[in-house]
Amino acid sequence: MMVDSKKIKETIKIAGHSFILERVKNLDELVDQITDELFNEDERLPYWAELWPSARALTEFILQSPNIFKKKDVLELGCGLGLTSMALASVVPKSLLVTDYEEEALQTCAQNFVLNKIAVHPTFKQLDWRDATLDSRYERIVASDVAYEERFFQPLIDLFSNYLAENGRVILAEPNRNIARTFFGKLALADFDFSSSDKFVIQDGKTIKVTIYQIYRIKALSVRVR
């Protein structure tokens, strides 16, 4: 467990909505708390404590496309600070399971729900993609910026195969990293296909293109077409 660090509150305005995020002021303090033992064991770094462009883009997509998520059973992979989690809750899913590998991320996400007085609270669960155990399938699986290391590719695809409902969709935000091309190639081999659209996020004075992928089972699509 990491020690407390100084926190700041930041207001994020996206698609006509405002969210307050409480987060660690100095990310370097968290990085310094990662012991050599933890890093060598799992290359553990506090990625969750940063607000990434993909999370902003995914939040915008969720808020602009509420019917994709409304009254659906939704699983989120990697909640981070909770921005996308709060956006998902605001579009009234049937159920929402919010997961992250890090307990600190889940605690921060839950605190931000309270801070924003969001009435719909999700279920929180600590989850390792590489060894995922869940109780049901989900109509929507939502994630941002998860295809950043090749060692995660097959576990993520296995998770989609095991826990995506027959006619469900994975909604994935990806900032066009070169390494992600391999991930989408592996998806095709696992009988998944996708459509995509681009969003542009301005962060630290730079414009970053983030692609939103809607991933679905090819077999499920063929059934619908008939």
C-alpha angles and dihedrals in degrees: 000000000000121000120248117276130193112279136208133200118229128186114222118197116197131160094346094311130106126211129182114219121195110200143153112288097212114039091186089068090061092046090052090056093061105104122218087245093057093044094049091047097052110350084250115190127162096252088149092068094065125079103230126202090242091060091052092049093046091049090053091049092050093049093046094046104040095152091067089066105025113117091357129126102247132194120192120200115206108006096189110176092351102250095128090039091057091046090052092049091050093059091058108242120192088243135351126204112188117197140180137167092232122068090208090060092053091049092049092047091051091049091052090053089056092044091054093044092231108177097205108072120191130218111260124215134173106232137178110206090211093062105022120176116182133163101227148008123267132221091214129029112190129194141151129210097349099133095077100112126044092222088068097052102085095039090053092049090048089052091051091049094049102039109027112101116243096262096025132123136223112219108203129178114205128177093217099261112178091232090061091070088076090053093055090047089055090048090058091052089053092056097260127130132182148198122214145199132185132237128186122220126191111214128161089354094304129110111228124191114222120185120214112211124198104201123194140167113269092217092052090052092052090053091052093048092056 
